[in-house]
């Protein structure tokens, strides 16, 4: 089963022009899917209009049938919801390239004696290498944090899930109600970037969605975009991302 531990890579923002990065050739799509299978890459599956997410991996690719097989998740209710979803958005990253595509239906199947999903190839697929879209997971043992103030003056100190030059994923401590509507701009959010220091940044709320963990627990992730990032802070973020990438490569050898 999938290790639904660290959440997933955030989708590319709707405001971005991704048409030049679109792949439609079946053989190219199959090649990308095979690479994902061979690398055992984590896939984030967003469904229920982006409100829910689970992690999976590509297990097998059948180019002739134009189908691929993915692992089931660790939470049966989530697996059932996947089969009922009319649209599933897949997001992952491989060799610093962000990959995103959507499909319409996932069917249950058996693969090598274990439960799995079989899915038709997507009609197209996005491969994006622009640095501002590539988010790195932040350390789990010593997480990066941010402190923000809501319009009602409520203050929150939250841990970061991932970060890039374009934005961040932030763990919420409980299910949001209406505190974080899409498009809300929060000013002077104070980010603790560890070795890169502190940075006060304006952020725009882009999304909130649930993440099902391996133990079945549900957490909530807030997706934000950095607004008009000052050059000195951008330089600090670049140093931080370089450090995180070095640490990631050291861990995987």
N, C-alpha and C positions, 0 to 999 in steps of 0.2 A: 504493500500500500504506500501511497505517497506520504512523505514526511512533511506534514503541514505545520511547520515550526516557525519559520521566520517571515511569513507573509510572502507577498509577491511583488514583482516589478510593476510599477504603475503604468497604465495605458498612456499613449501619446495624447497630448492635449488636443481637444477638438479644434482649437483655434489655429493649429499648425497646418501648413500646406505639405501634405505627405504624398501628393499625386506623383511627383518625380521618382519616388522610391517604391512604387507599386510594381509587383511582379505578377504576371498573368499566365506565363507559359507553364504547362503541367509538369514538364520535366524539371524545370527550375524549382517549382514548388516542392516536388518530390525530393530533389537534392537537399533543399533546406530541411525538410522533415527528417530525412535520413541522418543528416548531421546532428540534429537535435537528439535523435535516438542514440546515436553512437557516443555522443558526449554526455548522455544521461542528464541533460539540462532540465532544471525545474521550469514548468510552465504554470503561469498564473491564469486561471480560468475565471473570467468575470461573467456573471449572469444575473437574472432578475433586475434588468435595467442598470447593471453595474453596482447594485447594492450588496451583492454577495460574491464571494470569491473562494476558490479552493486551489490547491496545488496538485499537479500531476506530472507525468513524464511520458514521452513517446516511447512505446515499446516495440512497435513494428510498423513498417510502411509497405504497402502493396501498390506499386505504381500502375500496374495493369488495371487493377480494379479501382484505382484512384481513391483508396481508403487508407486510413492509418488507425492504429490502436493505441489508446492511452490507459494508464493505470487508474483504478478507482481511488477515491479518497477514503479517509479513515472514519468518516461520519456518514452513516447510512441515510439519514434525512437529507444531507447535502447531495449524495449520489442520486437519490430519487428526484430531487429538485433539478439536477443537471439533465436528466432524461425528459423532464417536462418543460425545459427552457426552449423558447422559440429562437433564441440567438445566444451564442456563447462566444465571448471575445477571448482569444488566447494572446498572452503577452509573455515574452521571454527575452533573454539576451545571450549571445554567444560570441565570444572573441570581440567584445566591445561593440557589437552590432545589435541594435534593438530589433526584435522581430515581433510582428503583430498581425493577426488575421482573425476572421470571424467565421463561424459555421452555424448551420441552422438546426442540427439535430445530432444528438449522441444516443446510440443504442447500446444496451448491455450486451456483453458477449463473454466468452471464455477464451483466455490466452494462456497457453501452457498450463492448463488446469486451474487457473486463477481468474477471479472476476476482473473484467476490464470493460472499456467502452470502445466501440468501433464508430468511426466518423468519416464522412466523405471529405475529400480534399476541399479546401476553400476555393472560391472563385478567383481570389487574388490574395496577395501576401505583401506586407510592408517590411522592407529591410532598411533600417535607418542608422547611420553611423555618426550623426551630429552629436558632439560631446554634451551639449546641454540637455539631451534627452536620456543620456545613460546614467542611471542612478545606481549607486553602490550601497549595499547594506551596511549599516553602522554597527559598531561592536555591541555584542549582547552583554558581555560581562561589565564593561564600562561604557554604558550608552551615552551618546550625545543627547543633550536636552535643549528645550526652549521654554521660555516663560512668556506668556501672552496675556493680554487684557481684552475681555469681550466688551461690546458696547454697553452692557449693564454693569461694567466695572468689575466683574468677576475675574479673578486672576487664576491662571492654571500653569503648573509646571509639568511638562510632558516629555516623554522620551521619543527620540527619532527612530524610525524604522529604516529609512533610506534617505539619501541626499544626492543632489546633482547641482550643476550650475544653474539649472532652470527651476528647481523647487525641491520639495521634500515630502516624505511620507511620515506622518506623526501618529503615534499610538494614542488613542483616547482611553481614559480610565473607565468609562462607562458608555453605554449606548447613548448617542446624541439624540436630543429632542429637536429643537429648532434653533440651537445656538450657532450652527455653522451652515447657513444657507449658501448655496453656490453663488459666487460673485462677490461675497462679502470681503472687504479689504480690512485687514488689521494692521495698524501702524506700529512701527518700532517694537517688533517682536524680538526679544533678546535670545540669541542662539549661543549656547556654550559649545564651541567647536574643538574642545580639548586643546591639542598642541597648536591649533590654528588660532586660538584665542576666542574672544567674544565678538559678536557681530549683531548690531541692531538692524533689522530688515523689515520692510513692508511686505506682507504676504496677501495673496488672494486665494480664497477657498475655492477649490476646483471640484472636490468630491468627498463623500464619506461612504464607506462600505464596510460590511462585516467580513471577517476572516475566520474560517473554521480551522482550529488548531488540530494537531494529531490526536489529542485526548478528547476531542469533541467540544472543547470550550470555544466560545465565540468571542472574538475581540473586534474592536472597531478601529479603522484606519482613516485618517484625515489626509487627503491629498491637497497640497498647496503649491502655488506658483510664486516665485520671487518677483517682486514688482520693482522695476528700475533699479537693478542691483548696482551700487556704486563700484567703481573700478577697484579700489583697495579691498573691498569685501570679496569681490570676484577673485582677486588674486589669492586671498586667504583660503577661499573655497577650493581653488585649484591645487593649492598645497595640501589641503586636507584630503582631497580626492586622490592625489598622488600617493599620499601615505596609506590610505585605505586600500588602494590597489596593490601596493607593495606588500602590505600585511596579508591580503587575500592570496596573492601568489605564493607567499612564503608558507601559508597554511596548506595549500594544495600541492606544494612541491614544484 
